[in-house]
Each structure stands twice: as C-alpha cells, then as structure tokens.
C-alpha cells in the first residue's frame, strides 16, 4: 500500500456529489390561493443553469383569473436525477426543478397544514 494514499479518498467524490445535491424551495406569493395547485410540472434547465430547455411557465394560461402563488423547488427526486448525472460527470448538463402554480381564489378557505407547512385539508370558511 502506498503510504501517501488515504483510505477515504475514494469516497470523496461521492461525498462531494451528495453535498452538492441539496434541495431548496422558493415561493412567490401574490395573495390568497386555491388550496391545491392548478399545475405541477418539472421545469428543465441546464448548462450550469444558463439554458432553459422547458417553455416558460405561462401563468396567464394556467390561471386566467390570475395567479396567487408559484412554488419552485429542487426536490429530492430532482436532486437525485442531478446526482446520478453527476456520477457520470454530467451534472452541469441538466438540473430539473419542480414548479407548482396556485391560482387566485375568490373563496375563503380554512386549511389544515402538516408539519412542513403544506396543505393537507381545505374547507370553505363560515
């Protein structure tokens, strides 16, 4: 065995890959929304985030009466896809995101939230 090698050195690329595959979420909120998204889809970007492979999200077509909230996240599944590409040295090529669009609602609702702050139930307010 070479005395200058470290046993954990082979695991370093995998560790860096896992640390770089983090999740995040961003919410753009404009007002009260329907409790459930009108559309949930993956949004495809790549080349270090500089190129958009998907068409832009057309909020005016998804929510003709107006949008209330857009939730953009890099979910665990999105990160897993990027991590798998990273194992092949191509994570810079494709980075998917999940986008959820919530339409504006004229109705007032009472909602139940789970620990993560997501809506689990909704009913009209009295």
N, C-alpha and C positions, 0 to 999 in steps of 0.2 A: 504494500500500500504506500502510496506517495505521502510523505509526511506533510506536504503542503496542501493536501486536499481536505475538505471538511465534509463530514457525512451528510449534513443538512443542505449542502449546496445544491444538490439535485432538486430538492423540494422548493427552492427559492422561486423559480419561475411560476410554479403553481400557486404559491402563496401570494406573489405579486398579482397574479391573474385574479384570484379571489378577492383581494383587497380592492382591485380596480373595478370590480363588477358591482358596485354599490347601487342601491336603489334611492330614488328621490321622488318627490311629488311637488307639483305646483298647482295652486288653484287660482283661477282668475274669476272673481266674484263680482257680479254687477247688481244683484238683487235676489229676492226670493225665487226659488226654482221648484220645478216639479221634483218629487222625491226620487225619481228613477231616471237615469239618462235616456235621452232620445236616441243616442247613438254611442256605441262603444266600438272602437276600432284601433288597430295598430297603425302607427304613423312611422313611415320608413325614411330614415336619414342615413347618411354615410359619408365616407371620405373625411374623417375627422369631424363630422357634424357640419360640414360645409355644403353638402349637396342634399337636396330634398328629393327623394325618389317618389314619395306619395304626392298626390294632388293636395293643394291646400284644403284645410277643413272649411267648408262653406257653411258658416253659421247661419246665414240668411236663408239657405235652402233647408237646412236641418230644422231650424226653428223660425218659421215665417213670422210669428208674433214676437220674436226677439229671444235672445239667449240670456240666461241668468248666471250660468257657471260653466267654466271649462276646466276640467281636471286633466292635467298632463302628468304622467308618471312613468318612471322606468321601474317596472315591476320586477319581481323575482324572475319570472319567466322571460321577460325582455333581457334581463341581465344574464340569465343562463345561456340564451342564444348568443349574446355577445361573448360570453366566456368560452363557449365552445368554438366560436370563430377565433378567439384569442389563442386557443391551444394550437390552432393551425397557423398562427401568426397573422391572422387577417381581421382582428377585431376592429381595426381602423376603417374597414370597408363598409360595415353595416352596423348601425346601432338603432334597434327598434324602440319605440315608445308606445305607451297606451294612452289614448285620448278618449275622454268621456265628455259628452256635451249634454248639458241640462238646459231645457227650455224654460222661458219665463212662464210663470203660472199666475193666474188671477185668483186662484183659490188659496185660502189659508189652511195649512195642514198642521196637525200635531204629529211629531215624529218621535220614534224611539231610536236611539243611537247605541251602537255597540261600543266596546272599549276603544276601538280605533277611530271612533267618531263617524262611522258610516251608518247610513240609514238602514234600519232593519225592519221597520214597520211605519206606515203612514196612514192617517185617517183624517177626514175633514174636521176642522175645529168647530166647536159650537159657538 
